[in-house]
Amino acid sequence: MPFLLISLIEILQFITHRGSLDIDDLILNLFGIFIGYLLYPAFKRIFQLY
């Protein structure tokens, strides 16, 4: 799902000529999502809200 959403945003940038279609953006955004998924359990334990 994250890959599809990021791809859609990049394609819309290409179609509307706003921003630039760049494979680096796609790779870095996916890397950020992957890191977020890895760190989420740790932060959830630290910042538990009751």
PyMOL Python script that loads the backbone (N, CA, C, O; Angstrom):
from pymol import cmd

cmd.read_pdbstr("""\
ATOM      1  N   MET A   1       0.810  -1.203   0.000  1.00  0.00           N
ATOM      2  CA  MET A   1       0.000   0.000   0.000  1.00  0.00           C
ATOM      3  C   MET A   1       0.857   1.273   0.000  1.00  0.00           C
ATOM      4  O   MET A   1       0.586   2.190  -0.775  1.00  0.00           O
ATOM      5  N   PRO A   2       1.895   1.346   0.862  1.00  0.00           N
ATOM      6  CA  PRO A   2       2.722   2.568   0.820  1.00  0.00           C
ATOM      7  C   PRO A   2       3.383   2.779  -0.543  1.00  0.00           C
ATOM      8  O   PRO A   2       3.495   3.910  -1.017  1.00  0.00           O
ATOM      9  N   PHE A   3       3.818   1.686  -1.166  1.00  0.00           N
ATOM     10  CA  PHE A   3       4.462   1.804  -2.478  1.00  0.00           C
ATOM     11  C   PHE A   3       3.496   2.385  -3.499  1.00  0.00           C
ATOM     12  O   PHE A   3       3.874   3.239  -4.302  1.00  0.00           O
ATOM     13  N   LEU A   4       2.244   1.923  -3.471  1.00  0.00           N
ATOM     14  CA  LEU A   4       1.251   2.426  -4.420  1.00  0.00           C
ATOM     15  C   LEU A   4       0.950   3.905  -4.191  1.00  0.00           C
ATOM     16  O   LEU A   4       0.817   4.671  -5.146  1.00  0.00           O
ATOM     17  N   LEU A   5       0.845   4.300  -2.934  1.00  0.00           N
ATOM     18  CA  LEU A   5       0.560   5.695  -2.623  1.00  0.00           C
ATOM     19  C   LEU A   5       1.709   6.602  -3.061  1.00  0.00           C
ATOM     20  O   LEU A   5       1.479   7.652  -3.659  1.00  0.00           O
ATOM     21  N   ILE A   6       2.921   6.205  -2.768  1.00  0.00           N
ATOM     22  CA  ILE A   6       4.083   7.009  -3.167  1.00  0.00           C
ATOM     23  C   ILE A   6       4.205   7.065  -4.691  1.00  0.00           C
ATOM     24  O   ILE A   6       4.522   8.111  -5.258  1.00  0.00           O
ATOM     25  N   SER A   7       3.951   5.938  -5.343  1.00  0.00           N
ATOM     26  CA  SER A   7       4.000   5.904  -6.808  1.00  0.00           C
ATOM     27  C   SER A   7       2.943   6.817  -7.411  1.00  0.00           C
ATOM     28  O   SER A   7       3.203   7.514  -8.391  1.00  0.00           O
ATOM     29  N   LEU A   8       1.748   6.813  -6.823  1.00  0.00           N
ATOM     30  CA  LEU A   8       0.679   7.680  -7.306  1.00  0.00           C
ATOM     31  C   LEU A   8       1.075   9.146  -7.192  1.00  0.00           C
ATOM     32  O   LEU A   8       0.837   9.924  -8.117  1.00  0.00           O
ATOM     33  N   ILE A   9       1.664   9.527  -6.088  1.00  0.00           N
ATOM     34  CA  ILE A   9       2.103  10.909  -5.898  1.00  0.00           C
ATOM     35  C   ILE A   9       3.160  11.280  -6.933  1.00  0.00           C
ATOM     36  O   ILE A   9       3.106  12.363  -7.515  1.00  0.00           O
ATOM     37  N   GLU A  10       4.110  10.395  -7.162  1.00  0.00           N
ATOM     38  CA  GLU A  10       5.159  10.672  -8.149  1.00  0.00           C
ATOM     39  C   GLU A  10       4.579  10.778  -9.557  1.00  0.00           C
ATOM     40  O   GLU A  10       5.001  11.639 -10.329  1.00  0.00           O
ATOM     41  N   ILE A  11       3.632   9.931  -9.898  1.00  0.00           N
ATOM     42  CA  ILE A  11       3.005   9.984 -11.226  1.00  0.00           C
ATOM     43  C   ILE A  11       2.209  11.275 -11.381  1.00  0.00           C
ATOM     44  O   ILE A  11       2.243  11.901 -12.441  1.00  0.00           O
ATOM     45  N   LEU A  12       1.490  11.680 -10.325  1.00  0.00           N
ATOM     46  CA  LEU A  12       0.748  12.940 -10.381  1.00  0.00           C
ATOM     47  C   LEU A  12       1.691  14.129 -10.557  1.00  0.00           C
ATOM     48  O   LEU A  12       1.358  15.084 -11.260  1.00  0.00           O
ATOM     49  N   GLN A  13       2.850  14.082  -9.933  1.00  0.00           N
ATOM     50  CA  GLN A  13       3.836  15.146 -10.128  1.00  0.00           C
ATOM     51  C   GLN A  13       4.280  15.197 -11.589  1.00  0.00           C
ATOM     52  O   GLN A  13       4.483  16.278 -12.141  1.00  0.00           O
ATOM     53  N   PHE A  14       4.429  14.038 -12.207  1.00  0.00           N
ATOM     54  CA  PHE A  14       4.850  13.982 -13.609  1.00  0.00           C
ATOM     55  C   PHE A  14       3.758  14.519 -14.530  1.00  0.00           C
ATOM     56  O   PHE A  14       4.040  15.276 -15.458  1.00  0.00           O
ATOM     57  N   ILE A  15       2.510  14.123 -14.270  1.00  0.00           N
ATOM     58  CA  ILE A  15       1.400  14.525 -15.125  1.00  0.00           C
ATOM     59  C   ILE A  15       1.116  16.024 -15.005  1.00  0.00           C
ATOM     60  O   ILE A  15       0.883  16.697 -16.008  1.00  0.00           O
ATOM     61  N   THR A  16       1.135  16.540 -13.775  1.00  0.00           N
ATOM     62  CA  THR A  16       0.781  17.946 -13.555  1.00  0.00           C
ATOM     63  C   THR A  16       1.964  18.903 -13.697  1.00  0.00           C
ATOM     64  O   THR A  16       1.790  20.119 -13.617  1.00  0.00           O
ATOM     65  N   HIS A  17       3.147  18.369 -13.904  1.00  0.00           N
ATOM     66  CA  HIS A  17       4.366  19.170 -14.022  1.00  0.00           C
ATOM     67  C   HIS A  17       4.629  20.007 -12.776  1.00  0.00           C
ATOM     68  O   HIS A  17       5.196  21.096 -12.867  1.00  0.00           O
ATOM     69  N   ARG A  18       4.223  19.506 -11.620  1.00  0.00           N
ATOM     70  CA  ARG A  18       4.530  20.137 -10.329  1.00  0.00           C
ATOM     71  C   ARG A  18       5.552  19.237  -9.657  1.00  0.00           C
ATOM     72  O   ARG A  18       5.305  18.047  -9.460  1.00  0.00           O
ATOM     73  N   GLY A  19       6.679  19.792  -9.311  1.00  0.00           N
ATOM     74  CA  GLY A  19       7.743  18.959  -8.760  1.00  0.00           C
ATOM     75  C   GLY A  19       8.403  18.184  -9.887  1.00  0.00           C
ATOM     76  O   GLY A  19       8.288  18.543 -11.058  1.00  0.00           O
ATOM     77  N   SER A  20       9.085  17.129  -9.521  1.00  0.00           N
ATOM     78  CA  SER A  20       9.751  16.328 -10.538  1.00  0.00           C
ATOM     79  C   SER A  20       9.586  14.851 -10.217  1.00  0.00           C
ATOM     80  O   SER A  20       9.552  14.452  -9.053  1.00  0.00           O
ATOM     81  N   LEU A  21       9.486  14.052 -11.261  1.00  0.00           N
ATOM     82  CA  LEU A  21       9.409  12.606 -11.118  1.00  0.00           C
ATOM     83  C   LEU A  21      10.840  12.110 -10.932  1.00  0.00           C
ATOM     84  O   LEU A  21      11.656  12.201 -11.848  1.00  0.00           O
ATOM     85  N   ASP A  22      11.139  11.590  -9.754  1.00  0.00           N
ATOM     86  CA  ASP A  22      12.504  11.194  -9.447  1.00  0.00           C
ATOM     87  C   ASP A  22      12.480   9.858  -8.711  1.00  0.00           C
ATOM     88  O   ASP A  22      11.775   9.711  -7.713  1.00  0.00           O
ATOM     89  N   ILE A  23      13.237   8.898  -9.193  1.00  0.00           N
ATOM     90  CA  ILE A  23      13.278   7.576  -8.571  1.00  0.00           C
ATOM     91  C   ILE A  23      13.880   7.657  -7.167  1.00  0.00           C
ATOM     92  O   ILE A  23      13.557   6.840  -6.304  1.00  0.00           O
ATOM     93  N   ASP A  24      14.752   8.638  -6.939  1.00  0.00           N
ATOM     94  CA  ASP A  24      15.338   8.809  -5.605  1.00  0.00           C
ATOM     95  C   ASP A  24      14.269   9.121  -4.567  1.00  0.00           C
ATOM     96  O   ASP A  24      14.336   8.637  -3.437  1.00  0.00           O
ATOM     97  N   ASP A  25      13.277   9.935  -4.948  1.00  0.00           N
ATOM     98  CA  ASP A  25      12.182  10.242  -4.026  1.00  0.00           C
ATOM     99  C   ASP A  25      11.443   8.967  -3.636  1.00  0.00           C
ATOM    100  O   ASP A  25      11.131   8.757  -2.464  1.00  0.00           O
ATOM    101  N   LEU A  26      11.171   8.135  -4.605  1.00  0.00           N
ATOM    102  CA  LEU A  26      10.464   6.880  -4.351  1.00  0.00           C
ATOM    103  C   LEU A  26      11.262   5.987  -3.410  1.00  0.00           C
ATOM    104  O   LEU A  26      10.713   5.450  -2.448  1.00  0.00           O
ATOM    105  N   ILE A  27      12.539   5.827  -3.678  1.00  0.00           N
ATOM    106  CA  ILE A  27      13.395   4.963  -2.861  1.00  0.00           C
ATOM    107  C   ILE A  27      13.531   5.507  -1.441  1.00  0.00           C
ATOM    108  O   ILE A  27      13.414   4.754  -0.474  1.00  0.00           O
ATOM    109  N   LEU A  28      13.777   6.803  -1.313  1.00  0.00           N
ATOM    110  CA  LEU A  28      13.960   7.387   0.021  1.00  0.00           C
ATOM    111  C   LEU A  28      12.668   7.371   0.830  1.00  0.00           C
ATOM    112  O   LEU A  28      12.702   7.153   2.041  1.00  0.00           O
ATOM    113  N   ASN A  29      11.533   7.598   0.178  1.00  0.00           N
ATOM    114  CA  ASN A  29      10.254   7.530   0.890  1.00  0.00           C
ATOM    115  C   ASN A  29       9.971   6.113   1.369  1.00  0.00           C
ATOM    116  O   ASN A  29       9.511   5.927   2.495  1.00  0.00           O
ATOM    117  N   LEU A  30      10.234   5.122   0.544  1.00  0.00           N
ATOM    118  CA  LEU A  30      10.025   3.730   0.956  1.00  0.00           C
ATOM    119  C   LEU A  30      10.979   3.347   2.088  1.00  0.00           C
ATOM    120  O   LEU A  30      10.598   2.612   2.998  1.00  0.00           O
ATOM    121  N   PHE A  31      12.201   3.837   2.035  1.00  0.00           N
ATOM    122  CA  PHE A  31      13.167   3.582   3.099  1.00  0.00           C
ATOM    123  C   PHE A  31      12.688   4.200   4.409  1.00  0.00           C
ATOM    124  O   PHE A  31      12.818   3.590   5.471  1.00  0.00           O
ATOM    125  N   GLY A  32      12.134   5.408   4.335  1.00  0.00           N
ATOM    126  CA  GLY A  32      11.595   6.060   5.520  1.00  0.00           C
ATOM    127  C   GLY A  32      10.418   5.306   6.113  1.00  0.00           C
ATOM    128  O   GLY A  32      10.303   5.200   7.334  1.00  0.00           O
ATOM    129  N   ILE A  33       9.547   4.782   5.268  1.00  0.00           N
ATOM    130  CA  ILE A  33       8.414   3.987   5.750  1.00  0.00           C
ATOM    131  C   ILE A  33       8.911   2.709   6.406  1.00  0.00           C
ATOM    132  O   ILE A  33       8.396   2.307   7.449  1.00  0.00           O
ATOM    133  N   PHE A  34       9.898   2.074   5.809  1.00  0.00           N
ATOM    134  CA  PHE A  34      10.465   0.848   6.375  1.00  0.00           C
ATOM    135  C   PHE A  34      11.061   1.117   7.763  1.00  0.00           C
ATOM    136  O   PHE A  34      10.837   0.341   8.692  1.00  0.00           O
ATOM    137  N   ILE A  35      11.805   2.191   7.904  1.00  0.00           N
ATOM    138  CA  ILE A  35      12.381   2.555   9.204  1.00  0.00           C
ATOM    139  C   ILE A  35      11.277   2.855  10.210  1.00  0.00           C
ATOM    140  O   ILE A  35      11.370   2.471  11.376  1.00  0.00           O
ATOM    141  N   GLY A  36      10.235   3.542   9.756  1.00  0.00           N
ATOM    142  CA  GLY A  36       9.116   3.838  10.637  1.00  0.00           C
ATOM    143  C   GLY A  36       8.446   2.574  11.156  1.00  0.00           C
ATOM    144  O   GLY A  36       8.102   2.495  12.335  1.00  0.00           O
ATOM    145  N   TYR A  37       8.258   1.589  10.291  1.00  0.00           N
ATOM    146  CA  TYR A  37       7.662   0.322  10.713  1.00  0.00           C
ATOM    147  C   TYR A  37       8.564  -0.407  11.705  1.00  0.00           C
ATOM    148  O   TYR A  37       8.071  -1.074  12.614  1.00  0.00           O
ATOM    149  N   LEU A  38       9.868  -0.287  11.539  1.00  0.00           N
ATOM    150  CA  LEU A  38      10.786  -0.941  12.467  1.00  0.00           C
ATOM    151  C   LEU A  38      10.814  -0.249  13.831  1.00  0.00           C
ATOM    152  O   LEU A  38      10.915  -0.912  14.864  1.00  0.00           O
ATOM    153  N   LEU A  39      10.724   1.071  13.832  1.00  0.00           N
ATOM    154  CA  LEU A  39      10.827   1.822  15.075  1.00  0.00           C
ATOM    155  C   LEU A  39       9.500   1.972  15.818  1.00  0.00           C
ATOM    156  O   LEU A  39       9.499   2.294  17.006  1.00  0.00           O
ATOM    157  N   TYR A  40       8.385   1.749  15.152  1.00  0.00           N
ATOM    158  CA  TYR A  40       7.078   1.944  15.773  1.00  0.00           C
ATOM    159  C   TYR A  40       6.889   1.139  17.056  1.00  0.00           C
ATOM    160  O   TYR A  40       6.428   1.707  18.047  1.00  0.00           O
ATOM    161  N   PRO A  41       7.222  -0.157  17.092  1.00  0.00           N
ATOM    162  CA  PRO A  41       7.022  -0.909  18.348  1.00  0.00           C
ATOM    163  C   PRO A  41       7.833  -0.343  19.519  1.00  0.00           C
ATOM    164  O   PRO A  41       7.344  -0.319  20.648  1.00  0.00           O
ATOM    165  N   ALA A  42       9.039   0.104  19.268  1.00  0.00           N
ATOM    166  CA  ALA A  42       9.865   0.667  20.340  1.00  0.00           C
ATOM    167  C   ALA A  42       9.252   1.953  20.876  1.00  0.00           C
ATOM    168  O   ALA A  42       9.177   2.141  22.090  1.00  0.00           O
ATOM    169  N   PHE A  43       8.814   2.839  19.991  1.00  0.00           N
ATOM    170  CA  PHE A  43       8.204   4.089  20.430  1.00  0.00           C
ATOM    171  C   PHE A  43       6.862   3.846  21.104  1.00  0.00           C
ATOM    172  O   PHE A  43       6.476   4.585  22.010  1.00  0.00           O
ATOM    173  N   LYS A  44       6.159   2.823  20.668  1.00  0.00           N
ATOM    174  CA  LYS A  44       4.877   2.507  21.276  1.00  0.00           C
ATOM    175  C   LYS A  44       5.079   2.085  22.737  1.00  0.00           C
ATOM    176  O   LYS A  44       4.285   2.449  23.604  1.00  0.00           O
ATOM    177  N   ARG A  45       6.126   1.329  23.004  1.00  0.00           N
ATOM    178  CA  ARG A  45       6.433   0.921  24.380  1.00  0.00           C
ATOM    179  C   ARG A  45       6.858   2.110  25.236  1.00  0.00           C
ATOM    180  O   ARG A  45       6.459   2.209  26.396  1.00  0.00           O
ATOM    181  N   ILE A  46       7.645   2.991  24.690  1.00  0.00           N
ATOM    182  CA  ILE A  46       8.176   4.130  25.434  1.00  0.00           C
ATOM    183  C   ILE A  46       7.067   5.132  25.756  1.00  0.00           C
ATOM    184  O   ILE A  46       6.989   5.637  26.876  1.00  0.00           O
ATOM    185  N   PHE A  47       6.224   5.414  24.788  1.00  0.00           N
ATOM    186  CA  PHE A  47       5.217   6.463  24.929  1.00  0.00           C
ATOM    187  C   PHE A  47       3.810   5.898  25.038  1.00  0.00           C
ATOM    188  O   PHE A  47       2.908   6.347  24.330  1.00  0.00           O
ATOM    189  N   GLN A  48       3.610   4.933  25.902  1.00  0.00           N
ATOM    190  CA  GLN A  48       2.273   4.382  26.072  1.00  0.00           C
ATOM    191  C   GLN A  48       1.368   5.422  26.718  1.00  0.00           C
ATOM    192  O   GLN A  48       1.731   6.070  27.699  1.00  0.00           O
ATOM    193  N   LEU A  49       0.188   5.561  26.143  1.00  0.00           N
ATOM    194  CA  LEU A  49      -0.802   6.487  26.680  1.00  0.00           C
ATOM    195  C   LEU A  49      -1.902   5.669  27.330  1.00  0.00           C
ATOM    196  O   LEU A  49      -2.431   4.730  26.734  1.00  0.00           O
ATOM    197  N   TYR A  50      -2.236   6.031  28.539  1.00  0.00           N
ATOM    198  CA  TYR A  50      -3.265   5.284  29.245  1.00  0.00           C
ATOM    199  C   TYR A  50      -4.591   6.011  29.177  1.00  0.00           C
ATOM    200  O   TYR A  50      -5.587   5.531  29.720  1.00  0.00           O
TER     201      TYR A  50
END
""", "prot")
cmd.dss("prot")
cmd.show_as("cartoon", "prot")
cmd.util.cbc("prot")
cmd.orient("prot")
